[in-house]
Each structure stands twice: as structure tokens, then as C-alpha cells.
Amino acid sequence: MSLPEFWFVAIAFLFTGYFVLEGFDFGVGMLMPVLGRHPDPATGEKRRRAVLNTIGPVWDGNEVWLITAGGALFAAFPEWYATLFSGFYLPLLLILVALILRICAIEWRGKIDDPVWRRRCDIGIGIGSWVPAVLWGVAFANIVRGVAIDENKKVTAGFFDLLNPYALLGGVTMALVFALHGAVFVALKTTGDVHVDAAKLAARLSVPAVVVGGAFALWTQLAYGKTWTWLLVGAAAVALLTVVALTARAREGWAFLCTTIAVIAVVVLLFASLFPNVMPSTTDVAFGLTIENASSSPYTLKVMSWAAAFAAPVVIGYQAWTYWVFRQRISSAQIPDSIGLTVKS
């Protein structure tokens, strides 16, 4: 394996880790209003806090995977990075703004003891979860499909050119699979009424996730896949179908493993279908970017490889330790009363 090939695989690994871990974060944010619904406002607030607390110790650490993936992409494949941002500037900017909104909403939600303030923060968490989930699917589907790139390696397609049927199906797939992933995670991390409702919601989401996700994976395979990637399509299909059965039996531990496998299979399918290209051109095949013509110098890739060899085990080990420490389940009955700054009318 050459160094450019190694770093293509490394970037695929980083994005896979990001979508697995941040995927259930997005799902929790998407479903918090549904799982937090209750006739009694005080009980509903405690339910929403219990749902949010399932990702409280880990959500910011999960975003490190995106920062690392972006840094590795910039350093290992500067041409890919530059071309990507020249054509995907608006959707990537929207993702960034949504993530910032989500961060602020999560961090500041409990600072003021006011229902209106918390409601607005919940809206921010929802927007910051739905928008990236959909737009990441749209972006990666377009990368695999190819966009109009000229001889100067600049994307000439407009924003609405990115909203083609295949890309939109990719966006819906990401959103549905992440929502299912998040519902199963909440069921895994909670007890009591929140656990029961999350398990029921996961069972309802599993069927549309199978249908839409299966359609996207099949389209990807038939249009852009390779012979061996049928294995990935099969793995995603089996995993999602198994989730349907497991959620019906409230086996959330195994269900979460299956949603994880499904996310991994779909992301690996996208990168495997893309290889050895990094950004195909629909204008002219010769204008497309490959791992060879878009990569940095061998010396740069070599230095990066040594740095990654020392840093990656430490980071992964620390994050694994964090998940182990905060492995206990949460109940809405354990949530104390709000202690934020009270707003006086």
C-alpha cells in the first residue's frame, strides 16, 4: 500500500468513526423533543434532560473525529480539500453554522432557569442535529456521484446542482439511520419511562430506515460500486433488518451494535465506491482528482504517518476510557431540579 492509499484509508476510518459516534449524538438531538414530551411540564423537562445527559459526557469528544478528519484531509490531500470547498462551500458552511448552534444550545441550555430559554435551546439542538445529518449525506453522495470540475480543478456546479435525486436520497438515508442510531442509544443508556419510549420509537424508525437505507445502498452499488462491495451492501441490509427484530424484543445492546455495523457498512461503501478517485469530474474524466494527483509530497505523508502512529492510540484509548467511566444508565427520576439563573419577570 502506498502512502496516498494509506491516508485515503485513514481518512475513511476517521469519517467512519465520526459518523458512528456523532451519528447517535445527532439522533439524540433529533429525537429529544419527541422523547421529552409529557403532559406535565416539569416531568417533560426532566425527560429532555435525561435524554440530553445520555450524550453529555461524550458529544464534544465525538466531534474531535471531524476535526481530525478535516485536518488529515487538508494535510494529506490539499487538492481534494481545495476543490471540495470550492464547490461545497455553502453546504459545508451550513453544517459548520448548525454545529456551532448546537454546541451553544447544549452548553447554555441549563444556564438560565426559564422555560422559554430552554425551548429555544432545544430548537437549536434540533436544527444543529437535523441539518448536519442531512447535508453530510448530500455532500458524500455528490462526492461519490461526481460533480462538474474544470481543468483548473475548480467545481463549476452550483448549490442546487448538488440537490439531485441520488444526493437527496443520501441525505434522507443519513438522517433516518442517525435517528434510529440515536433512539437505540437512548434506549441503551436509560431506564424507566424514557427507556420504554425510546425502545418503541426505535422499533417504529427501524422499518423506514431499512427501506430508505436499502434503496440508497443498492443505488450506490449498482451505479458506482465494485464487485466486492456487494458484501458491504449485504452487511448493511442484514444489520438493519436485524435491528427491526431486536428493537421489537427490546434487545437494545445488540440493536446498537447492529446500527453501528450499518453505519460503518454504508460509509465504507461510499469510500470504497469512490476509490481510487477522491472527486470524480462529470465534465471530463481527465479533470477528476485521484489519490495520486491530489496528495501531498511523500515526505509530508511520511511525517504525518509517524505522528499518527504515536497520537492515535492515545486519543482512541482516552475516548474509550471516557465511555467506560460513563457507562451507567440514566433515569429521569434521577434528574434534580433546575439550578440555572432564574429569570424574573
Secondary structure, DSSP 8 states (H G I E B T S, - for coil): --HHHHHHHHHHHHHHHHHHHHHHHHHHHHHHHHHT--SSHHHHHHHHHHHHHTTTTTHHHHTHHHHHHHHHHHHH-HHHHHHHHHHSHHHHHHHHHHHHHHHHHHHHGGGEE-HHHHHHHHHHHHHHHHHHHHHHHHHHHHHHH-B-B-TTS-B---GGGG--HHHHHHHHHHHHHHHHHHHHHHHHHB-HHHHHHHHHHHHHHHHHHHHHHHHHHHHHHHHH--GGGHHHHHHHHHHHHHHHHHHHTT-HHHHHHHHHHHHHHHHHHHHHHHTTEEE-BSS-GGGSEETTTTS--HHHHHHHHHHHHHHHHHHHHHHHHHHHHT-S-B-GGG-----SEE---
